[in-house]
Amino acid sequence: MESVVKVDSKGRVLLPINIREGLGIKPDTELVLVPGKVGINIMPVSNGCMAKCTILMSNSPGDLSSVMNVLETLNVGVVMSQSRNFIVNGTSEWKFILDTSKTSAELSSLENKLSSLNVVKSVKF
């Protein structure tokens, strides 16, 4: 399924049809690009194995650890994360791209478990 492609003058790459079909990539599919040791790993967000999640939570020592423990318990991996701290009200916003390929839990179950944590104020998938 390998292909050689060129980057155009605007930084775009055309994914050949055999790659798109093999990964289930359709128009408007969001992709996660993760730098690897040798190149770039490309993963579709909407293929059922990836999920975008935003968590608003308190910003105290150990709070993120509580969230990560839930993810680890359910075999959910973190592909990427981004955070913002709001000093005024002591909260943090964490945006995750999660790898759900190794969990048997539904997103609704994951949302319920995360929402039940005292440190979590809201969860959105």
C-alpha positions as CSV (number, residue, x, y, z in Angstrom):
1,M,0.0,0.0,0.0
2,E,3.1,2.3,-0.1
3,S,3.2,5.3,-2.4
4,V,5.6,8.1,-3.2
5,V,4.0,11.5,-3.4
6,K,5.2,15.1,-3.7
7,V,4.4,18.1,-1.5
8,D,3.1,21.0,-3.7
9,S,4.1,24.6,-3.4
10,K,1.3,25.2,-0.8
11,G,2.4,22.3,1.4
12,R,-0.3,19.9,0.3
13,V,0.0,16.2,-0.3
14,L,-2.3,14.2,-2.5
15,L,-3.1,10.8,-0.9
16,P,-3.5,8.2,-3.6
17,I,-6.8,6.4,-3.8
18,N,-5.5,3.0,-2.7
19,I,-4.2,4.7,0.5
20,R,-7.5,6.6,1.1
21,E,-9.6,3.5,0.5
22,G,-7.3,1.3,2.7
23,L,-7.6,3.7,5.6
24,G,-11.2,4.6,5.1
25,I,-10.4,8.2,4.3
26,K,-13.3,10.1,2.7
27,P,-13.7,13.8,1.9
28,D,-13.7,15.9,5.1
29,T,-12.1,13.1,7.2
30,E,-9.8,14.7,9.8
31,L,-6.3,13.2,10.0
32,V,-3.8,13.1,12.8
33,L,-0.2,13.5,11.7
34,V,2.2,12.2,14.2
35,P,6.0,12.5,13.6
36,G,7.7,9.2,13.9
37,K,11.4,8.2,14.1
38,V,11.6,7.9,10.3
39,G,8.6,9.7,8.9
40,I,5.0,10.7,9.6
41,N,2.2,8.4,10.8
42,I,-1.2,9.4,9.4
43,M,-4.3,8.3,11.3
44,P,-7.9,9.1,10.4
45,V,-9.8,10.5,13.4
46,S,-13.2,9.3,12.2
47,N,-12.4,5.7,11.5
48,G,-14.0,4.5,14.8
49,C,-10.6,4.0,16.5
50,M,-9.9,7.6,17.2
51,A,-11.8,10.2,19.2
52,K,-11.5,13.9,19.9
53,C,-12.2,14.8,23.5
54,T,-12.2,18.1,25.5
55,I,-12.2,18.0,29.2
56,L,-12.6,21.0,31.5
57,M,-11.2,20.2,34.9
58,S,-9.8,21.7,38.1
59,N,-6.1,22.7,38.0
60,S,-4.6,21.2,41.1
61,P,-1.7,18.7,41.5
62,G,-2.8,15.2,40.7
63,D,-6.0,16.1,38.8
64,L,-4.7,15.2,35.4
65,S,-3.3,12.0,36.9
66,S,-6.9,11.0,37.9
67,V,-8.1,11.5,34.3
68,M,-5.1,9.5,32.9
69,N,-5.8,6.6,35.4
70,V,-9.4,6.3,33.9
71,L,-8.0,6.2,30.4
72,E,-5.4,3.6,31.4
73,T,-7.9,1.4,33.1
74,L,-10.0,1.3,30.0
75,N,-7.0,0.8,27.6
76,V,-7.5,4.1,25.9
77,G,-4.3,5.7,24.6
78,V,-3.5,9.3,24.1
79,V,-2.2,10.2,20.7
80,M,-2.0,13.9,21.2
81,S,-3.0,16.4,23.9
82,Q,-3.1,20.2,24.2
83,S,-3.9,22.2,27.4
84,R,-4.8,25.7,28.4
85,N,-4.8,26.9,32.0
86,F,-7.3,29.5,33.2
87,I,-5.6,31.2,36.1
88,V,-8.6,33.3,37.1
89,N,-10.9,30.4,38.0
90,G,-8.3,27.7,38.5
91,T,-9.4,25.4,35.7
92,S,-7.7,23.7,32.8
93,E,-9.0,22.7,29.4
94,W,-7.4,19.5,28.0
95,K,-8.0,18.5,24.3
96,F,-7.1,15.0,23.6
97,I,-7.0,12.8,20.5
98,L,-7.6,9.3,21.9
99,D,-6.8,5.9,20.4
100,T,-9.8,3.7,21.3
101,S,-8.7,0.7,19.2
102,K,-7.8,-1.4,22.3
103,T,-10.8,-0.7,24.5
104,S,-14.1,-2.4,24.6
105,A,-15.7,0.5,26.3
106,E,-18.2,2.7,24.4
107,L,-17.5,6.5,24.3
108,S,-20.6,7.0,26.4
109,S,-19.1,4.8,29.1
110,L,-15.8,6.6,29.0
111,E,-17.6,9.9,29.2
112,N,-19.6,8.7,32.3
113,K,-16.4,7.5,34.0
114,L,-14.6,10.7,33.4
115,S,-17.6,12.9,34.4
116,S,-17.9,11.0,37.7
117,L,-14.4,12.3,38.7
118,N,-14.6,15.1,41.3
119,V,-11.9,17.0,39.3
120,V,-13.8,17.0,36.0
121,K,-16.3,19.8,35.3
122,S,-17.3,18.8,31.7
123,V,-16.4,16.2,29.1
124,K,-17.2,16.6,25.4
125,F,-16.5,14.1,22.6
